Amino acid sequence: MSEKLIIAIDGPAGSGKSTTAKLLAKKLGYLYIDTGAMYRAVTLYAIKNNILNDEEKIIELASKLNIELKFEDGQTKVNVNGKDVTEEIRSLEVNQNVSPVSKIEGVRKILVQKQKEMGKNGGVVMEGRDITTVVFPNADVKIFLTASIDERARRRALEFAQKGQQVDIEKVKQNILERDRIDSSRDVSPLTKSPDAVEIDTSNLSIEQQVDLILEESKKVADKKGIKLTIN
């Protein structure tokens, strides 16, 4: 048995997964894994290679890309074939195309296998759309974060504004709703709440409050399993 937990967090765009998971991992001294960044990386290179309309070529691309995630100074650095693409994968164009790429079965199979390998020994906080249901259905701690559509759109617009990009919040909201539709209705690994996941509505919670709730749940599980948690 691993002496560290596997903590899996799912939820739709803008629900607070990334920020919460980063801080949680920092407090526990665990590895933070942003699986969405991996799908964004594939999407970015599909755009660069002008193959968004060719699923077979996207699958082939996903199999060849060397995607590395490194958590440094509170930020996930994403390297593809040795190049830092951390900022590029957060562009509006990638935002608009990541869900269609993510629903391709061959792409998911390749990336899910990589994710399983990354987290198999525990000591990880992994977040995405299908972590509690597909990647680690036997995770020690399973969380599903959600929030109102207005709050999720506000958060996304704020992210763009902080990067100097002014966007129409209504367009952001429509983009999120379309991503929700695609992510929830796809045939392979749809976004859905695992029956045994703890659901947390983050609409009116601070990041610290979200982290504290997950820490409480993690402590309960750790105590049952006889695992010692060290909180920084």
N, C-alpha and C positions, 0 to 999 in steps of 0.2 A: 504493500500500500504506500502511495506517495505521502510524504510528510507535508505536502503543500496542496492547497485547494486548486481546483479548476473552477473559475468563476465565469459564467457565460451570461452575456447581456444582449438581448435583442430589442428591437423597436424600430419604428418608422423614422424617416428623415426628420431631423430637428427635434427629436424627443429628448436630447441631452446625453445620448449614449457616449459619444467620444469624450466630451469634457469630464463627465462623471467617471468613466472608466479610467481615464488618465490619472485623475486625482486618487482614485481608489487604489490603483496599482502602485502609485508613489507611496501612499500611506502603508501599504502592506509589503513594499519591497518586491513586488511581483513584476513580471514582464507584461507590458501592455501590448495587445495585438489588435490593430484596427483592420479588420478584414475588408471593410469597405474600400480602404485605400488600395487593396490589391485589385479589386474590380475596376476602380478608377484608373489604375495604371494600365490595365489591359485596354480600357476604353480610350485613354489618351493615345496609345500607340496605334489603335485601330483608326483613330482620327488622322494621326500623322501619316499613316500608310494608305489612307483613303479606301478602307475596306469595310466600312460600317454596314454595308449592305450584303456582305458575303460571310455567312456564319462559319463556313468551313475554314476560310482564311483566318478568321478571328480565333477559332479553336487552335489552329496551327500556331498562330502568334502567341497565344497564352501558354502553349507548351514550351515555347522557346525562350520566353522572357525570364530573365533571372531577377525576380522581385525580392528585395531585401528590406525589411522593416527594422529600424533602429530607434529606440526611444531615448532621446537625448535632450537634456535641459527642458523637460516638460513638453517636448514636441516629438511626434513621430516623424522621423526622416525616412522618406521613401526613395530608394535607389533602384533604378531599372538598368540592368546591364552596366552597372557602375556609374550611372548618371543620376544626380539628385533631381527628382521631379516633384518634390514636396509641394511646391507652389502650383506647378502646372496642373496637377490632378484636381485642384480645387476650382478650376475655371468654370464659368457658366456653361460653356460648350460641353465640358465633361459632365457637369450636372445634368444637362438635358439628354445625354446619351447613355449614361451609366446603367439605367434600369433595363433598357433593351439588350445591352451587352450581358448584363448579369443574369438574364433569364435563359441564356443559351446553355443547354444541358452540358455540352462538352467543356465549356469554360468553367462551369461550376464544379464538375468532377475534378478537373485539374487543380483548381484553387482549394477546394475542400480538402483534398489529400494533403496539400502543402500545410493547411491550417491544422489538420489533425497531428501532423508531424511536429509542428511548432509547439503545440500545447500538451502533448501526450504525457509529459512528466510532471504536470501540475505547476503551481507557482505562476499561473497566468490569469490575467483578466482579458478575456477575448470578447469583442463586441461586433455585432453585425445584424443580419436579418434572419439567419437560420442556425445560429450557434446552439441554442437550446434544443432545437428540433432535429438537426442533421449533423452538424459538425461534432458536437459533444452532447448527445441526448442524455448521457449519464453524468453530466457535470455535477459537481458537488453543490454549487449554488447557481440557481437559474432565475434570472430577473428579466421582466419585460417592462420596458419604459414606454410611456406614452405621454401625449400632451395635446391640447386643443390645436386645431389647424391654425388659428390666428396666432397663437403663441409660437408655434413652430415656424411659421412664415416670418414673424418678427425676428426670431433668432437668426434665421438664415440671412435676412436682409442686413442685419447688424454685422454678421460675419463679412459680407461683401463690403459694407461701408468701412469696416476697419482696415480693409485692404485697398481703400480708395476707389472702390467700384460702387457707383450709385445705381441701384436697380429699382424697378417698379415693384412694390410689395405685392400687388395683385398678380403680377406675372410670376413672382416667386411662389405665391400661394397655389396658383394653377399648376406650376411645375411640380410642387410637392404632392398635390392631389393626384396628378397623373402618375407620379412615381409610386404612390400608395396603391393605385389601381393595378399597375403592372406588377409590382412586387407581391401583392396579395393574391393575384389571380393566375400567376405563372404556374405551369404544370410541375416544374422542378423546384423543389425547396421554396415554396411560397412563404412569404412573411406571415407567420401566424403565432399566436401565443401558445406555448406548451402548457398542457393542463396543470403541470406541477410547478410552473414558474410563478414567482411572486410579482404581481403587477403593481407598478408605482406610477401614478399620474404626476408628472413633474410640472404641470402648468403653473402652479403657484408655489413651487419649491425652489429654494436656492440650490446651487451645486453642492454646497456643504451639507444641506439637509438630505439631499439625494444620496450622497456618499455615506452619511451616518446611518441611513436606513439600510443600505446594503451591507455596511459593516456589522450592524446588529444581526442581520440574517446570517452573515458569514461566521460570526462568533458562535451562534447557536449550532450551526452545522459542524464547525471545528470542534466544539466541545463534545458533541455526540461521537465524532470520529477519533477523538483523542489527539487532535492536531493543535499544536500551539501556534497562535497567531501573534506576531509581533507588529504592533501598529506604531508607525513613526509619527 
